[in-house]
Amino acid sequence: RRYRDWILKIRGTGHAPRVDMHMAVAESCDVYFYDLARRLTIDRMHDYLSGYGLGKRTGVDTTNERPGVLPSTRWKRDTMNQPWYPGETLSAGIGQGYMLATPMQLAAATTVLATRGQARPPRLLRSVAGQTQP
């Protein structure tokens, strides 16, 4: 599906007149992802992204790893005793708002994408060619 980029029409700047997913990723078109998030809903985004390992520990061989936050209506109700508001879904659609992930979690999610669904625990490098790294 392609989306119109209204900023191009209004200000003469922005993305192409019609934006598809490839262009939205390449040019970081927030409007495309706002609309996608709105149509998906926060709970469907949560369920889908949890399959990529977001919102949980990666199992990396280090200490004190944090799970991050993959928000949902239930998460907000349980942690803040508040309802989920539609605008919060739009923020989550561009990775902002309550959504939190470590660089290692993002790398692990990228691995799931690159291996077509095979999650592999990340490993930290201890040496290169036999030389221990600081």
VOGUMI-753390 format. One record per residue (C-alpha): residue number from 1; x, y negated, z; residue in one letter. Coordinates in steps of 0.5 Angstrom, whole numbers, m for minus. Example, Ala and Ser with C-alpha at 12.3 -4.5 7.8 and 13.67 -1.06 7.14 Angstrom:
<atoms>
> 1|25|9|16|a
> 2|27|2|14|s
</atoms>
This chain:
<atoms>
> 1|0|0|0|r
> 2|3|m7|m2|r
> 3|1|m13|2|y
> 4|1|m21|1|r
> 5|6|m25|4|d
> 6|2|m31|5|w
> 7|9|m35|7|i
> 8|11|m35|0|l
> 9|5|m38|m2|k
> 10|4|m43|3|i
> 11|11|m46|4|r
> 12|15|m43|m2|g
> 13|19|m39|2|t
> 14|19|m32|4|g
> 15|19|m25|1|h
> 16|16|m23|m6|a
> 17|9|m25|m7|p
> 18|7|m17|m5|r
> 19|11|m13|0|v
> 20|11|m6|0|d
> 21|15|m2|6|m
> 22|21|m1|2|h
> 23|22|m9|2|m
> 24|19|m10|9|a
> 25|24|m6|12|v
> 26|30|m9|7|a
> 27|28|m16|9|e
> 28|25|m15|16|s
> 29|18|m18|14|c
> 30|14|m18|21|d
> 31|7|m19|18|v
> 32|8|m12|14|y
> 33|9|m9|21|f
> 34|4|m13|25|y
> 35|m1|m11|20|d
> 36|1|m3|20|l
> 37|1|m4|28|a
> 38|m6|m6|28|r
> 39|m8|m1|24|r
> 40|m5|5|27|l
> 41|m6|2|35|t
> 42|m1|3|40|i
> 43|m3|10|42|d
> 44|m2|13|35|r
> 45|5|9|35|m
> 46|6|12|42|h
> 47|5|19|40|d
> 48|8|18|33|y
> 49|15|15|36|l
> 50|15|20|42|s
> 51|17|25|36|g
> 52|23|21|35|y
> 53|25|21|42|g
> 54|24|14|44|l
> 55|21|13|51|g
> 56|25|19|54|k
> 57|33|20|56|r
> 58|37|23|50|t
> 59|41|28|54|g
> 60|47|25|52|v
> 61|53|27|56|d
> 62|54|21|61|t
> 63|51|19|67|t
> 64|45|14|69|n
> 65|42|14|62|e
> 66|35|10|62|r
> 67|29|13|59|p
> 68|27|6|56|g
> 69|19|4|55|v
> 70|15|7|50|l
> 71|8|3|51|p
> 72|1|6|51|s
> 73|m5|4|54|t
> 74|m4|9|59|r
> 75|3|7|61|w
> 76|0|0|62|k
> 77|m6|2|66|r
> 78|m1|6|70|d
> 79|5|2|71|t
> 80|1|m5|72|m
> 81|m6|m4|73|n
> 82|m8|m8|67|q
> 83|m11|m7|60|p
> 84|m8|m7|54|w
> 85|m9|m13|49|y
> 86|m9|m13|42|p
> 87|m4|m18|41|g
> 88|1|m13|45|e
> 89|0|m8|39|t
> 90|3|m13|34|l
> 91|9|m15|38|s
> 92|10|m7|39|a
> 93|10|m6|32|g
> 94|16|m10|31|i
> 95|20|m7|37|g
> 96|18|m13|42|q
> 97|14|m13|48|g
> 98|14|m8|53|y
> 99|18|m3|48|m
> 100|25|m2|51|l
> 101|30|3|48|a
> 102|38|4|49|t
> 103|43|4|43|p
> 104|44|11|44|m
> 105|36|12|44|q
> 106|36|8|37|l
> 107|42|13|34|a
> 108|38|19|36|a
> 109|32|17|33|a
> 110|36|15|27|t
> 111|38|22|27|t
> 112|31|25|27|v
> 113|30|21|21|l
> 114|36|23|17|a
> 115|35|31|19|t
> 116|28|31|17|r
> 117|25|32|24|g
> 118|31|36|28|q
> 119|33|33|34|a
> 120|40|34|37|r
> 121|43|31|43|p
> 122|48|26|42|p
> 123|55|27|44|r
> 124|60|21|46|l
> 125|67|22|43|l
> 126|73|23|48|r
> 127|78|24|43|s
> 128|81|22|36|v
> 129|86|27|33|a
> 130|88|29|40|g
> 131|88|22|43|q
> 132|84|21|49|t
> 133|80|14|48|q
> 134|79|9|54|p
</atoms>
